[in-house]
């Protein structure tokens, strides 16, 4: 755990070696310099603040608490750490799945005729676009990772838990709207590893990284929380980590890459939703669903083996049959 201002700033220095740390941490670095005797006016200019602000923070008993409204000790409490750890775990799993997909795509396609374009920076419902040789988009891809099985699937949607994938109905609608408005097929790429959840993975994350995220989560009015979480995830994957997390990270990566991957077009998802609505969307059969399942999404449940297409078969079809055949299958909802 982080014990002091120096610990916190040392960690931020590792996360942002290029010196582009979020402003709250620049302010804390400025406070440290002022306390060391540097001129407050000059320091304020370098950290994009005011002398008055820096001097006020430097005069507090705990500048961290003065800035974030939370001290390091309270941010380290189990209740405070739980949600940040889960968020890091979820983001880490998503990032590992996206990187695994890139490797699978390149290995399976083995061609430059269909180019995989990373669209994650936009932070919308599209992770990748596939482009043809003229760099015109062919279809969109959204990666979906899941680690929790629907234990009551057999009773509620007549599927085995191991053969069941739940997708929120609004995501199907969004994907279909994208397809219709742009005439660009929208494809969900799905992978699951039972037991790999945000909570289980987050619990393995080094404590100091989870601690800094917990501190920022506790703050009010401090922007950039998601950006810090993403920076932590990048550090976890791309920088050397201590044991036992390094071994655990390798296991997470291997299990995701070796799992069964599937493809499902928004067109096919919509068609199956309409055909099997009362069989596979148990929310429409449950009285007072919203009251009894607070914050639950209305999900459509798919059979992995019957409703979805294995990803490698989908990619092989794209490679062997060409764009026209693939576009026809996607438009008809056969994939």
N, C-alpha and C positions, 0 to 999 in steps of 0.2 A: 504494500500500500504506500501511497504518497504520504510523507510525514511533514513536509515543510514547503515553503515557497520555493526554495532551491530545488527540491525534488520535482515539483510541478514544472518549473521552468526548464529543468533538464529534460524532462519527458517531452515538453512542447518543442524543444530544440531538436529532438530526435524525429518527431513527427513532421516538423517543418524545417528541414536543414537549409532550405533556400531562403529562410527568413521571412516568409509570408504568413506568419501565424495570425489567427483572428485577433481583432483589436483588443478584446479583454486581456489576452495574454501579453500583447505588446504593452498595455498599460501596466500590468504587473511587472514586466521587465523594466519599464520606466521607473516604477516605484523602487525597485531594487537599486537602480542606479542613483536615484535621488538620495536614498538612505546611505549610499556609499559615499556621498559628498559631492556628486556632480551637480552642475547648475540646473535647477529645475526648469528654467525657461528654455534652455537648449535641449534638454531631454524631452520636454513636451513637444517641441517641433518635430523631433525625430520619431516620436510615437503617435503623432497626429492627435494630440490632446492639448490641454491648457495647463499652465503652471498651477493654477488654482486647483484643478481637478487632481493633479498628481500630488501636490502637497497635502491635500485633504486625505487622499488614500494613504499616503506615507505616514500620516499622523494617527491613523487608526491602529488599534491593538492588533487587528488581523486584516491586512489589506485584501486577502482572498474573500473573507466574509463580507467586507465592506463593498466589494465589487459584485460578488455573486449572490449575496444574501444567504450564503451557506458556507460552513467551514469544511475543511478536509475530513475531520472526524465524522461529522454528520453525513457527509456524502458517502462515507465508507460503510455505513450501517447496512445490514443485510436487506432491510426493506427498501432502502434507497438504491441499492445496487441491482436489485432484481430486474426491473424493467430495462435499464440501460444494457445489462448483460444480454437480455433477450433480444433487444434491438440489434446489438452488434452481431449476435449469433445469426439472426435472420438475414442481415445484410451480407455476412460472410458466406452463408450457404448460397445466397443468390449469386454472389460474385464467383464463387467456385463453380456453380452450375453453368454460368455464362462462359467462363473460360474453358470448361470441359466441352461445352457445345462447340466452341470455335475449333478445338482440336479434332473433335469427331467430324465436323463439317469438312475441314481441310483434308483429313485422312481419307474420308469416304469419297469426296468429290474428285480430288486429285486433278483439278482443272482450273484454269483461269477464266473459262467461259462464263461461269456464274460466280460473281464476286460477292463476298460477304462484307457488308458495310456496317460498322458499329454505329448504332444510333442511340446508345444509352445516355449520352451526355444531355440529351433533351429532356430526360426524366419524364417521359410520357409513357403511353401504353405500348410503345414499340421498342424492342431491344436491338433488333437488327433488320436491315433490308437486304434482300438478295438482288443484285443487279446483273444485267446481261453484259455482253462484251462492249456494247455502246454506252454502258453505265446508265441504262434505263432500268428503273425498279421493276422487279418481276413479282415479288411478294414480300410481305412483312412477317416478322417473327417476334413472338412474345414468349420468353422462357418462363415456365412455371415449375417450381420445385416444391415438393411436399414431403413431410417427414412423419406426419401423424395419420394413422389409419382410422377410418370411420368404423369403430368397433361394432356399432349397431347396424351396419350396412345390410346384413343378411335379413334382418327383421324389417327394416324400414324401406329399403330400395331393392331388395331381392338380388344383392350382389355380395360376393365374398369380400371381406375387408381388404384382402391382398389384391383384389381385382377391381378396385373401386377408386375412381378419381373424381373429386368434387371441384366444380368450377362455378363461381358466382354467376348467376344469370345476367347481371348487369355487364359483366365482362364479355359475355357472348354477344350481348347487344352492341356494346362499344366496338367490338371487333367486326361485327357485321356492318355497322354503320361506316366504318373505315373502308371496308370492302366496297360497299355500294357507292359511297361518295367519290372514291378515287379510282374505282374499277381496278383495284389492286388487292388480290387475295390476301387474307390475314390468317396466319397459321400460329396456333399455340404449339410449342414444343415442351413436352412434359417429362419430368423425371422425378422419381421418388425413392427415398431410402428410409425405411421404417426406423424410427427412433432418432433420426437426425432432425432435431427441432431447434428453434431459436434458443430455447431454454437450455437444452442439453449442450449445445455447442457453446453458447455464451458462458456457461459455467466453467468451461475449460480455458477461456481467454485469460491471459496474464492480468493479475489484479490491478496493476498500475494503469493499464490502458482502460479497463472497465471503470476505474476510479475517476479518471479525468472526464469520461463521458457522463458518469453519475453527477459530478460536480456541475457540469454545464446543464444537465437535465433539471437540476434543482434550481437553477437560476431563473429569475423572472425578467423578461424583456431583453434577454441576451440572444441575438440572432446567430444563425449559422450552426445550429445543432446537428442538422443532417450532414452538413459539409464536414464537421469534425468526425462524426461516425464513419463516414466514407473514408476519411483520411486514416482513421484507425484501422479499418478493414484492409486498405491498401498496404499499410505497414505490416499487418499480420501476415499477409500473403507474400509480399515482395522483400521484406527485410528478415534478417536472421532473428529467430525467436528462441527463447530458452526452452529447455525440456521442463515438463513433459509436453508442452503445447506443440513443439515442433513435430513430435511423433504423431500427436493427435491430428494435426493439420494434414499430414500426409495420409492418414487414414480417411479423413473426411474426403479429401480429393480423390483417393482411389475408389472409395465406395460410390461416390457420385458418378465418376467416369465409367465404372464397370456396371452400373445399374442399367435396367431396361429403359430406353428412351422411346418416346412416342411423338407422333404428330397428329394434330387435329385442326382442320380448318374451321374458321368461324362459320362458314356456310354449313358444313356438316353438323357442327355443334348445334346450330339453330334448328336444323331439320330434325335432329334427334330430340331436341328439347320439345318441339311441337308434337312429335310422335309419341313420346314417352313421358309427357308432362306429369301425369298423375301417378305413374309408376316410379319415376326417378327424382321428382322434386317433392320430397315428403312434406315440405313446408306448406304446400297448398292443400294437404290433407289434414293438417293439425289445427284444431281450434285454438284461437288466441296465440298463434305462433309468435308474434312479435312480443307479447307479454311474457310468455313462458321461456323464450329463448332470446333474452335481451342481448343486443349487439350482434346477434347471429345474422349471417348473410343468407339469402335465399339461393341455395345451390342446386345445380343440376349434377347428377351423379352418372358417370360414364363407366362402362366396362372397358378396362384397359385392353383386353384381348379381343373383344368383339367390336367395339366402337372406334378404337384408335388404330392408327397405322404405325408399325415400328419405324423409328426415325431412319435407320439405315436403309430400310426398304424405300422409304419416301425419297431420300437423297439419291439412292441408286436409280430410282425411276426418273428423277430430274436429270440425272447425268446421261442415262441411256436413251430415254424417249425424247429428250429435248423439251424446250419451253412450251411448245404448242400443246403437246400431250398433257404435260403437267398442268397448264393453265385450264385445260378442259376439265380435268379431274377436280381441280380446286373449285372451279365455277359450279360444277354439278354437285359438289359436296360429297364426292366419292372418297376423299381423303380427310 
